[in-house]
Amino acid sequence: MTNYQPVGRDELNRVEARLERTNELLQRMLAEVAKTPSTHAIFVDAGYVYASAGLLVAGTEDRRNFDLDAEGLIEAFIDTARTIFADSRLLRVYWYDGARRRIHTPEQQAVAALPDVKVRLGNLNSNNQQKGVDSLIRSDLESLARHRAISDAALVGGDEDLVSAVEAAQGYGARVHLWGIEAAEGGNQAEPLLWEVDSQRVFDLDFCRPYVTRKPVTLYENEGEPPPSRDEVRFIGAQIAAAWLAERGRDQLAELLPGHPYLPGPIDQDLLVEAERLLSRSLRGHAALRRSLRDGFWQHLRAQY
């Protein structure tokens, strides 16, 4: 049989003293936590912003046709967050964009140089589509929430793939607030994303207009001059194909070839714009010349494979 020794008075006093010290430490820690300001961060899907703001203000999603004052827009986002999260401090703005081989463009370099802004780059495929941006957003959101670095996240985007990022951050106690650009028509944010977030805000035309400027249209037509010949246009197509291949490489060529004789829309548009620049002549309305342009482009690429 086990013999139980009664606890002495001195031992009880020591236990009570330790409990009191523990309670005192907990109260001091809670007091410090209460004095620590909450923190927020802003996560911007730049591809969404360019497409939505461009379409709303300039009537086009094509970045080549308008300028975006990214610095001014980021400052406006920061001011909005300062108003909404009045008792919170800004950690930083994350600006997610795409670039070929993840090499910063001059515009992206300018954004990266801004204070309190971090540029995170995904890749661009041969169709000018961003790849890897959503996973970068999820990684940052989840990591910051898990380490209690932020209490609130303002997410500027609309892709349904961001739902998992929202769920991950919320799982660690962060609140996620979805910000969007007013849709020119229909909607530009996925409903499942709207359902998951803690709050929503939409920036209207008046908010966006100061930051988007449509570029002037360059006219190439010279009245009285005959159009270029098909052979001349075909040669230009081959010349552009050579530059395209040198920039993107054989891997992207292999992805493109199965689509012959058709070109993906973004590549076809790039081909037309560059040809018009080299020819100093518009090819709009010249269907036969545009076919010759594509023929020259394809002829060169297929000869290299």
C-alpha positions as CSV (number, residue, x, y, z in Angstrom):
1,M,0.0,0.0,0.0
2,T,1.3,3.4,-0.9
3,N,1.8,5.8,1.9
4,Y,0.7,9.4,1.2
5,Q,2.6,12.1,3.0
6,P,0.6,15.2,3.9
7,V,1.6,18.5,2.2
8,G,3.2,20.8,4.7
9,R,2.1,24.4,5.2
10,D,5.4,25.7,3.8
11,E,5.0,23.8,0.6
12,L,1.5,25.2,0.1
13,N,2.8,28.7,0.7
14,R,5.5,28.1,-2.0
15,V,2.8,26.9,-4.5
16,E,0.6,29.9,-3.8
17,A,3.6,32.2,-4.3
18,R,4.4,30.6,-7.7
19,L,0.8,30.9,-8.8
20,E,0.7,34.6,-7.8
21,R,3.9,35.2,-9.8
22,T,2.5,33.4,-12.8
23,N,-0.7,35.4,-12.7
24,E,1.3,38.6,-12.4
25,L,3.4,37.7,-15.4
26,L,0.2,36.8,-17.4
27,Q,-1.4,40.1,-16.5
28,R,1.7,42.1,-17.5
29,M,1.9,40.2,-20.8
30,L,-1.7,40.8,-21.6
31,A,-1.2,44.5,-20.8
32,E,1.7,44.7,-23.2
33,V,-0.4,42.9,-25.9
34,A,-3.2,45.4,-25.4
35,K,-0.7,48.2,-26.0
36,T,0.7,46.7,-29.2
37,P,-1.0,48.2,-32.3
38,S,-2.6,45.9,-34.8
39,T,-1.0,45.6,-38.2
40,H,-2.3,45.4,-41.7
41,A,-0.9,44.7,-45.1
42,I,-2.2,45.3,-48.6
43,F,-1.9,42.6,-51.3
44,V,-2.4,43.8,-54.9
45,D,-2.8,41.6,-57.9
46,A,-1.4,44.1,-60.4
47,G,-2.7,42.1,-63.4
48,Y,-6.3,42.4,-62.0
49,V,-5.8,46.2,-61.4
50,Y,-4.4,46.9,-64.9
51,A,-7.2,44.9,-66.6
52,S,-10.0,46.2,-64.5
53,A,-8.9,49.9,-64.2
54,G,-7.9,50.0,-67.9
55,L,-11.2,48.6,-69.1
56,L,-13.2,51.0,-66.8
57,V,-11.3,54.2,-67.6
58,A,-9.6,53.7,-71.0
59,G,-11.9,51.0,-72.5
60,T,-9.2,48.5,-72.9
61,E,-7.3,45.8,-70.9
62,D,-4.2,46.0,-73.1
63,R,-1.5,47.7,-71.0
64,R,0.2,49.0,-74.2
65,N,-2.8,51.3,-74.8
66,F,-2.8,53.2,-71.4
67,D,-0.5,54.3,-68.6
68,L,-1.1,53.5,-65.0
69,D,0.2,55.8,-62.3
70,A,1.1,52.9,-60.0
71,E,2.7,55.1,-57.4
72,G,-0.4,57.3,-57.1
73,L,-2.7,54.3,-56.9
74,I,-0.7,52.6,-54.3
75,E,-0.7,55.8,-52.2
76,A,-4.5,55.9,-52.6
77,F,-4.8,52.3,-51.4
78,I,-2.6,53.2,-48.4
79,D,-4.7,56.2,-47.5
80,T,-7.9,54.1,-47.8
81,A,-6.4,51.5,-45.4
82,R,-5.3,54.2,-43.0
83,T,-9.0,55.3,-42.8
84,I,-10.5,51.8,-42.5
85,F,-7.8,50.4,-40.0
86,A,-7.5,53.6,-38.0
87,D,-5.8,51.9,-35.0
88,S,-3.5,49.8,-37.1
89,R,-0.1,50.3,-38.6
90,L,0.9,49.4,-42.2
91,L,3.3,46.5,-42.5
92,R,3.8,47.0,-46.3
93,V,2.1,46.8,-49.7
94,Y,2.8,43.7,-51.7
95,W,2.5,44.2,-55.5
96,Y,2.2,41.0,-57.5
97,D,2.8,41.1,-61.2
98,G,4.2,38.9,-64.1
99,A,7.3,39.3,-66.1
100,R,9.2,37.2,-68.6
101,R,11.8,35.1,-66.7
102,R,10.8,37.1,-63.6
103,I,13.0,40.0,-64.8
104,H,11.7,43.4,-63.6
105,T,10.4,45.7,-66.3
106,P,11.3,49.4,-65.9
107,E,7.8,50.0,-64.6
108,Q,8.1,47.2,-62.0
109,Q,11.5,48.6,-61.0
110,A,9.9,52.0,-60.3
111,V,7.3,50.3,-58.1
112,A,9.9,48.3,-56.2
113,A,11.8,51.4,-55.4
114,L,8.7,52.9,-53.5
115,P,8.9,52.9,-49.7
116,D,6.9,50.2,-47.9
117,V,6.3,48.4,-51.2
118,K,7.5,44.9,-52.1
119,V,7.2,43.6,-55.7
120,R,6.7,39.9,-56.1
121,L,6.9,38.5,-59.7
122,G,5.3,35.5,-61.2
123,N,6.1,34.4,-64.8
124,L,4.5,35.3,-68.1
125,N,3.9,32.5,-70.6
126,S,3.9,32.8,-74.4
127,N,0.2,34.1,-74.3
128,N,1.1,36.9,-71.9
129,Q,-0.7,35.1,-69.1
130,Q,0.5,35.4,-65.5
131,K,1.7,32.2,-63.9
132,G,2.4,31.6,-60.2
133,V,1.0,34.9,-58.9
134,D,-1.8,33.3,-57.0
135,S,0.5,30.9,-55.2
136,L,2.8,33.9,-54.2
137,I,-0.2,35.7,-52.7
138,R,-1.2,32.6,-50.8
139,S,2.3,32.0,-49.5
140,D,2.7,35.5,-48.2
141,L,-0.8,35.8,-46.7
142,E,-0.6,32.4,-44.9
143,S,3.0,33.1,-43.6
144,L,2.2,36.5,-42.3
145,A,-1.0,35.4,-40.6
146,R,0.6,32.3,-39.1
147,H,3.4,34.4,-37.5
148,R,0.8,36.9,-36.3
149,A,2.6,39.6,-38.3
150,I,-0.8,41.0,-39.5
151,S,-4.3,41.2,-38.1
152,D,-6.0,42.5,-41.3
153,A,-5.3,41.9,-45.0
154,A,-6.7,44.1,-47.8
155,L,-6.7,41.9,-50.9
156,V,-7.1,43.7,-54.3
157,G,-8.0,41.0,-56.8
158,G,-10.8,38.9,-58.2
159,D,-9.5,35.4,-59.2
160,E,-11.3,32.4,-57.7
161,D,-7.9,30.8,-57.1
162,L,-7.4,33.3,-54.3
163,V,-10.0,31.6,-52.2
164,S,-7.5,29.2,-50.7
165,A,-5.2,32.1,-49.8
166,V,-8.2,33.7,-47.9
167,E,-9.0,30.5,-46.1
168,A,-5.4,30.0,-45.1
169,A,-5.0,33.5,-43.6
170,Q,-8.4,33.2,-41.8
171,G,-7.4,29.9,-40.4
172,Y,-4.7,31.7,-38.4
173,G,-7.0,34.4,-37.2
174,A,-6.4,37.2,-39.7
175,R,-9.3,39.1,-41.2
176,V,-9.3,39.4,-45.0
177,H,-11.0,42.4,-46.7
178,L,-11.5,42.1,-50.5
179,W,-11.1,45.3,-52.5
180,G,-12.1,45.5,-56.2
181,I,-12.3,47.8,-59.2
182,E,-15.8,48.7,-60.5
183,A,-16.6,46.4,-63.4
184,A,-17.1,48.1,-66.7
185,E,-19.8,45.5,-67.3
186,G,-20.9,42.3,-65.5
187,G,-18.5,41.4,-62.7
188,N,-14.8,41.0,-62.4
189,Q,-14.5,39.2,-59.0
190,A,-15.4,35.5,-58.5
191,E,-18.5,34.8,-56.4
192,P,-16.7,32.1,-54.3
193,L,-14.1,34.7,-53.4
194,L,-16.8,37.3,-52.4
195,W,-18.4,34.7,-50.1
196,E,-15.2,33.9,-48.2
197,V,-13.9,37.3,-47.3
198,D,-14.8,39.3,-44.1
199,S,-15.7,42.5,-45.9
200,Q,-15.8,44.0,-49.4
201,R,-15.1,47.4,-51.0
202,V,-15.3,48.5,-54.6
203,F,-13.4,51.5,-56.1
204,D,-15.5,53.4,-58.7
205,L,-14.7,55.3,-61.8
206,D,-14.1,58.6,-60.0
207,F,-11.5,56.9,-57.8
208,C,-9.6,55.2,-60.7
209,R,-9.8,58.0,-63.3
210,P,-6.8,60.1,-62.0
211,Y,-4.5,57.1,-62.2
212,V,-5.2,55.8,-65.8
213,T,-4.3,57.8,-68.9
214,R,-5.1,56.5,-72.4
215,K,-2.1,56.7,-74.8
216,P,-2.7,58.7,-78.0
217,V,-3.4,56.5,-81.1
218,T,-0.5,56.5,-83.6
219,L,-1.8,56.8,-87.2
220,Y,0.4,55.1,-89.8
221,E,-1.6,55.7,-92.9
222,N,-0.2,58.0,-95.5
223,E,-2.7,59.0,-98.1
224,G,-1.6,58.4,-101.6
225,E,1.0,55.8,-100.8
226,P,0.4,52.3,-102.0
227,P,0.2,49.5,-99.4
228,P,3.3,47.3,-98.9
229,S,3.5,44.1,-101.0
230,R,2.7,40.7,-99.6
231,D,6.4,39.7,-99.9
232,E,7.4,42.7,-97.9
233,V,4.9,42.0,-95.2
234,R,5.9,38.3,-95.2
235,F,9.5,39.3,-94.7
236,I,8.5,41.5,-91.8
237,G,6.6,38.6,-90.2
238,A,9.8,36.4,-90.4
239,Q,11.8,39.2,-88.9
240,I,9.5,39.5,-86.0
241,A,9.5,35.7,-85.6
242,A,13.3,35.7,-85.3
243,A,13.1,38.3,-82.5
244,W,10.3,36.4,-80.8
245,L,12.3,33.1,-80.8
246,A,15.4,34.8,-79.5
247,E,13.5,36.2,-76.6
248,R,11.3,33.3,-75.6
249,G,13.4,30.2,-76.6
250,R,12.6,26.8,-78.1
251,D,10.5,25.6,-75.2
252,Q,7.8,28.2,-75.9
253,L,8.2,27.5,-79.6
254,A,7.3,23.9,-78.9
255,E,4.2,25.0,-77.0
256,L,3.2,27.3,-79.9
257,L,3.6,24.9,-82.9
258,P,0.7,22.6,-82.2
259,G,-1.7,25.5,-82.8
260,H,-0.5,26.1,-86.4
261,P,-1.8,27.9,-88.4
262,Y,-3.5,29.8,-85.7
263,L,-1.8,32.2,-83.3
264,P,-3.0,32.9,-79.7
265,G,-4.8,36.3,-79.5
266,P,-2.1,38.1,-77.5
267,I,0.7,36.9,-79.8
268,D,-1.3,37.8,-82.9
269,Q,-1.9,41.3,-81.5
270,D,1.7,41.8,-80.7
271,L,2.7,40.6,-84.2
272,L,0.3,43.2,-85.8
273,V,1.4,46.1,-83.6
274,E,5.1,45.4,-84.2
275,A,4.6,45.0,-87.9
276,E,2.8,48.3,-88.2
277,R,5.6,49.9,-86.3
278,L,8.3,48.5,-88.6
279,L,6.3,49.3,-91.7
280,S,5.1,52.7,-90.5
281,R,1.8,51.6,-92.0
282,S,-1.5,50.3,-90.7
283,L,-2.5,46.8,-91.7
284,R,-6.0,47.2,-90.2
285,G,-8.6,46.4,-92.9
286,H,-6.0,44.6,-95.1
287,A,-6.9,41.0,-94.5
288,A,-4.7,39.6,-97.2
289,L,-1.6,41.4,-95.9
290,R,-2.3,40.2,-92.3
291,R,-2.4,36.6,-93.6
292,S,0.9,37.2,-95.3
293,L,2.3,38.6,-92.0
294,R,1.2,35.4,-90.2
295,D,2.6,33.2,-93.0
296,G,6.0,34.9,-92.7
297,F,5.9,34.5,-88.9
298,W,5.0,30.8,-89.1
299,Q,7.4,30.0,-92.0
300,H,10.4,31.2,-90.0
301,L,9.4,29.5,-86.7
302,R,8.7,26.1,-88.4
303,A,12.0,26.3,-90.3
304,Q,13.8,26.5,-86.9
305,Y,12.2,23.5,-85.3
